[in-house]
Amino acid sequence: MIVAGMATVYNRRDLLIHTARSIAGQVDMLHLYCSGFQKSSLPKHVLDIENLTVFTMDELRRPVELGDAGKFFEIPHDCYYLSCDDDIYYEPGYAQYMVDAVDRYRKNAWITIHGVDIKAGKYPDCRKRITHFQKEAHVDMSCMVPGTGVSAFHSSMVRIPITLFKYSNCADMWIAHLLQKFEISCVTIENPEPKKLCRSMGDGEDSIWSKRKITNGFNNEILKLTKHPWKNFPFKHEDVKVNNPSGVLSANGFMMVEVKNARFEPTDWSNTDTS
């Protein structure tokens, strides 16, 4: 089963007829999270997408909106999961291209076509671009921070709890932090013909990029949660699971229990500073 997850905001509802439909036709299910508005405000032609499931803030007990992290609202067991953005058009064949890459890495690596490495320093100056999803890439490369609008993984590899995302609109760095914590390989795959995979529909005034002066501070806080220097974890074909010690671990306010790979237990939000 292939599932795609996407989050959207009120001002982008009209884009969804293009972006949501472009990926919905390639997957078994499309999960759409409405950040800051109700399902009833979605255009009818979006609600008419047959394999669409809509989620809203009302279904989750937490003090802050998820923002872009809503693309990870609900991930079914035993599925290929594609995390998508509401301002990207996904060309026919995109989903299968990403799923094939997940299989090529034995369902044990995070796959993306947009990657960044982290060097010493403060965010955002610490970033080093590895690949951009709209530019050619002719080899697979390790990276540290995936672009979660163009990523894929198998749900058996790692559990992503919604409690992970303390700050909204920082999904890329939260996922990168998770991958660092569990030493999971992140691979930005070859993309020799970008126009055949996906294309940006443009950055508007409501884009995360336009709010980077705010999110940069949050991303810097996430950066500091990883106590060791950030590093790449090259994929080893003999790997059959994430190499985590058994038992209960305490890390950065989250309780983690290894079952098969990694699963986060719910965080107590009652004493959390969300300012």
PyMOL commands that set and color helices and strands:
alter all, ss='L'
color gray80, all
select helices_A, chain A and resi 10-24+39-41+44-47+57-59+67-72+94-104+162-164+171-181+194-196+209-225+269-271
alter helices_A, ss='H'
color red, helices_A
select strands_A, chain A and resi 2-9+29-35+52-56+80-85+88-90+110-112+115-118+127-131+141-142+145-146+150-154+186-188+198-200+248-251+254-257+263-264
alter strands_A, ss='S'
color yellow, strands_A
deselect
rebuild
show_as cartoon
